[in-house]
């Protein structure tokens, strides 16, 4: 990893993280544990080749749904957290399994967002024409299949993380609202109002939620959701001092 490859051409002060700190920010995983494990390998390789006093791995949410291995993704993150400094943020998709446990009626909406793949990864078969099941029945099966550690993980996810000149969250922020006063729905769901805003947010917002073919680097935000479940590309942004690279 060469830190001088993506040096900013701007002459004014560049956004930076504190000295002695390195941040690895990872985009939407969506059940692709194979890609997640490959990112772990790339991170570990950079840490070995370029040791740093302090590092943190920031995951921007949407660990589940659509891809085939949601359960394995959460297993991998829980295991990783035991040996590394991790910040796991909530994505809009993480709302569904928690809501489903207490309100089975959300099943129809969850399925539209790829929830069937998550249920199947836990060994729970949803209703089909040959074997109809009520949402309550599916919820009970999911309740029994979901490990307590996974429920704690899902219920303990944060909404944002700030370090230096960077603000990390899943979807983005509401323009005109101070970063410390953002509403959860905007942090998890916002799109056009945030994406089309070209003014300063107070910090550089690092986000996912809206898939792009390549990381989208703007003066006020960086989108690192590269559609992993469909494209096979899970992006990791590395920030150190005033430099950034993608691995």
C-alpha positions, 0 to 999 in steps of 0.5 A: 500500500503506497500512501502517496498515490492518492494525495489530495491535489488541494493546496488548502488544509486537507481533511485528516484523522489524528496523528497515530490513527488509521481508519479502515471504513468498509461498505455494505456487505449484504451477506457476502462473507467471502468478500468480508473475509477477503477484506479482513485479509487485506486489512491484516496485510496492511497492518503487518506491512505498515504497523500503526499505533492505533487503528479502528475498522468502521463498518457502515451497516447493511451486513445482512439481506440479499447475499447468501451468508447473512448469519456467517457475516454476523458471526465473522464480525462478532469474532473479529471484534474480539481481536480488533477495534471495530465500530459496527454501525447500523444500516437500514436493513438491520432494522428489519430482523429486530422489528420482525421479532416483535412485529411479524407483520413487517415480514412482507416488507422485509422480504422486498428488501432481501429478507428471505436470504437472511431467514434462509441463512438461519435455517428458517424457511418462509412461506411458499405455495407448497408450505404456507406459513403465517408471519407469526410462525416464521417469526417464532422460528426465527426467534428460536434460530437467532443466537443471543449473541446475534440479537445483542449485536443487532440491537447494539449497533450505533448510528454514527462515528466521528474521528477527526474531520470525518463523520461515518454513517450508513446513508448520509445526513440531512443538510442544514441539521447539525451532525449531532442532531441528526434523526435516525431515519435520515442516517439510515435512509436518506438519499437524494437530499443528501447526495445532491447537496454540494455544500459543506456538512461540517465534516466529510461524510463517509457513507454507503447505502447507495450502490455505485460502480466505483467509490464516489469521492466528493469534496463533502462526502465519500460513498463506499457502497460498491454493491458487493452482493451483486458486483463482488466488490466490497470496498475498504477506504483507508484514512491516515493523517491527511491521506486516503487509499482504497484497498 
